[in-house]
């Protein structure tokens, strides 16, 4: 099962720094990159590029059950996005779309729920490493709370020999 990231697609804000209701230009840019992408299913990352940075700082990671077009800008997600945008004075919000691909490289149209669920949880774990204030609520408690000394969510003290062995075995 192959997924591929597309974008980033910048979200233009209105004069009050809110995401507008109409996003025709956004979806036109999505379709210009890959025809049918707005109707695809997969995962996505909402983040911001701060002034002077070329990298997106992740704030929310989600998945779609029906399509990117129907789900990326639902009300509860807009609330999380606006909370993220409000942290900055001049941040540029963007979304990366990550659909599943078919064997020939086109967009996969079948049922991908298990793979999408797995990928979303993995991306959330990576997103939490990059931003401990990630806006996701679901599927984050264990990533925030479980600790493995010297490996996961632990202090920076020198690991003991068993922990060194574990890290070496796992390539961490």
C-alpha positions as CSV (number, residue, x, y, z in Angstrom):
1,X,0.0,0.0,0.0
2,X,1.6,3.2,-1.2
3,X,0.7,6.7,-0.1
4,X,2.2,9.9,-1.4
5,X,2.2,13.5,-0.2
6,X,1.0,16.3,-2.4
7,X,1.3,20.0,-1.8
8,X,1.8,21.9,0.3
9,X,-1.3,23.8,-0.6
10,X,-1.4,27.3,0.9
11,X,-4.7,28.5,2.4
12,X,-5.4,32.1,1.8
13,X,-6.9,33.9,4.8
14,X,-9.5,36.7,4.8
15,X,-8.7,40.2,6.1
16,X,-9.4,39.1,9.7
17,X,-6.9,36.2,9.3
18,X,-9.7,33.6,9.2
19,X,-10.1,30.7,6.8
20,X,-12.8,31.8,4.4
21,X,-16.0,29.8,3.7
22,X,-15.2,29.6,0.0
23,X,-12.0,27.8,-0.9
24,X,-12.4,27.6,-4.7
25,X,-8.8,28.7,-5.3
26,X,-7.4,26.2,-2.8
27,X,-9.3,23.3,-4.5
28,X,-8.4,24.5,-7.9
29,X,-4.7,24.3,-6.9
30,X,-5.3,20.8,-5.5
31,X,-6.8,19.6,-8.8
32,X,-4.1,21.4,-10.8
33,X,-1.5,19.3,-9.0
34,X,-3.3,15.9,-9.6
35,X,-6.7,15.5,-11.2
36,X,-9.1,13.8,-8.8
37,X,-7.0,14.5,-5.7
38,X,-9.8,16.5,-4.0
39,X,-12.1,13.4,-4.2
40,X,-9.4,11.0,-2.9
41,X,-9.2,9.5,0.6
42,X,-6.1,9.4,2.8
43,X,-4.4,11.5,5.5
44,X,-3.5,15.1,5.7
45,X,-1.4,17.5,7.7
46,X,-2.4,21.1,8.5
47,X,0.4,23.3,9.5
48,X,1.9,26.8,9.2
49,X,4.9,28.3,7.6
50,X,6.2,31.1,9.8
51,X,7.9,34.1,8.3
52,X,11.4,33.2,7.3
53,X,10.8,29.5,7.3
54,X,10.3,27.2,4.4
55,X,9.2,24.3,6.6
56,X,5.6,23.5,7.7
57,X,5.1,23.3,11.4
58,X,2.4,20.7,12.0
59,X,-0.7,21.6,14.1
60,X,-3.3,19.0,13.1
61,X,-3.2,15.6,11.4
62,X,-6.4,14.0,10.1
63,X,-7.8,11.3,7.9
64,X,-10.7,11.2,5.4
65,X,-13.3,8.5,5.1
66,X,-15.1,10.0,2.1
67,X,-12.8,12.7,0.5
68,X,-10.4,15.5,1.2
69,X,-12.9,18.0,-0.2
70,X,-15.7,16.9,2.2
71,X,-13.6,16.5,5.3
72,X,-10.5,18.8,5.5
73,X,-12.5,21.9,6.4
74,X,-15.2,20.6,8.7
75,X,-16.2,22.9,11.5
76,X,-14.4,21.2,14.4
77,X,-11.2,21.2,12.2
78,X,-11.6,24.8,11.4
79,X,-11.7,25.6,15.1
80,X,-8.4,23.7,15.6
81,X,-6.8,25.4,12.5
82,X,-7.9,28.9,13.8
83,X,-6.4,28.2,17.2
84,X,-3.2,27.3,15.5
85,X,-3.2,30.3,13.2
86,X,-3.8,32.6,16.2
87,X,-0.5,31.7,17.7
88,X,1.3,33.7,14.9
89,X,1.0,37.2,13.5
90,X,2.1,36.3,9.9
91,X,1.9,32.6,9.5
92,X,0.9,31.1,6.2
93,X,-1.4,28.0,6.8
94,X,-1.0,25.1,4.4
95,X,-2.2,21.5,4.0
96,X,-0.3,18.5,2.7
97,X,-2.6,15.8,1.3
98,X,-1.5,12.2,1.5
99,X,-3.7,9.8,-0.6
100,X,-3.3,6.1,-1.2
101,X,-2.0,5.4,-4.7
102,X,-3.0,2.5,-7.0
103,X,-0.3,0.2,-8.4
104,X,-0.2,2.2,-11.6
105,X,0.4,5.5,-9.8
106,X,-3.2,6.7,-10.0
107,X,-5.4,7.5,-7.0
108,X,-6.7,4.3,-5.3
109,X,-10.5,4.1,-5.2
110,X,-11.0,1.0,-3.1
111,X,-11.4,0.6,0.6
112,X,-8.3,1.8,2.5
113,X,-9.7,2.3,6.0
114,X,-7.3,0.0,7.8
115,X,-4.2,1.5,6.1
116,X,-5.4,5.0,6.5
117,X,-6.1,4.5,10.2
118,X,-2.6,3.1,10.7
119,X,-1.0,5.9,8.7
120,X,-2.9,8.6,10.6
121,X,-1.8,7.2,14.0
122,X,1.8,7.0,12.8
123,X,1.7,10.5,11.5
124,X,0.2,11.8,14.7
125,X,3.1,10.2,16.6
126,X,5.6,11.9,14.3
127,X,3.6,15.2,14.5
128,X,3.8,15.1,18.3
129,X,7.5,14.8,18.1
130,X,7.6,18.0,16.0
131,X,5.0,19.9,18.0
132,X,3.9,18.8,21.5
133,X,1.0,21.2,21.1
134,X,-0.5,19.3,18.2
135,X,-4.3,20.1,18.1
136,X,-5.3,16.5,17.8
137,X,-7.2,15.1,20.8
138,X,-8.1,11.6,19.6
139,X,-5.3,9.0,19.5
140,X,-2.8,11.2,21.3
141,X,-3.0,10.3,25.0
142,X,-0.8,7.2,24.8
143,X,1.8,9.0,22.6
144,X,1.9,11.8,25.2
145,X,1.8,9.6,28.4
146,X,3.6,6.3,27.8
147,X,7.3,6.5,28.7
148,X,10.1,4.1,27.9
149,X,13.2,5.3,29.8
150,X,15.9,6.5,27.3
151,X,13.7,5.8,24.3
152,X,10.2,7.4,24.4
153,X,9.1,10.5,26.3
154,X,11.9,10.3,28.8
155,X,14.5,12.6,30.2
156,X,17.8,13.1,28.5
157,X,19.9,11.2,31.1
158,X,22.5,8.8,29.8
159,X,20.8,5.4,29.1
160,X,21.9,2.2,30.9
161,X,23.4,-0.7,29.0
162,X,20.1,-2.5,28.4
163,X,18.5,0.7,27.0
164,X,21.5,1.2,24.7
165,X,21.0,-2.4,23.4
166,X,17.3,-1.8,22.8
167,X,18.0,1.4,21.0
168,X,20.7,-0.2,18.8
169,X,18.4,-3.2,18.1
170,X,15.6,-0.9,17.0
171,X,17.9,1.5,15.1
172,X,16.9,4.4,17.3
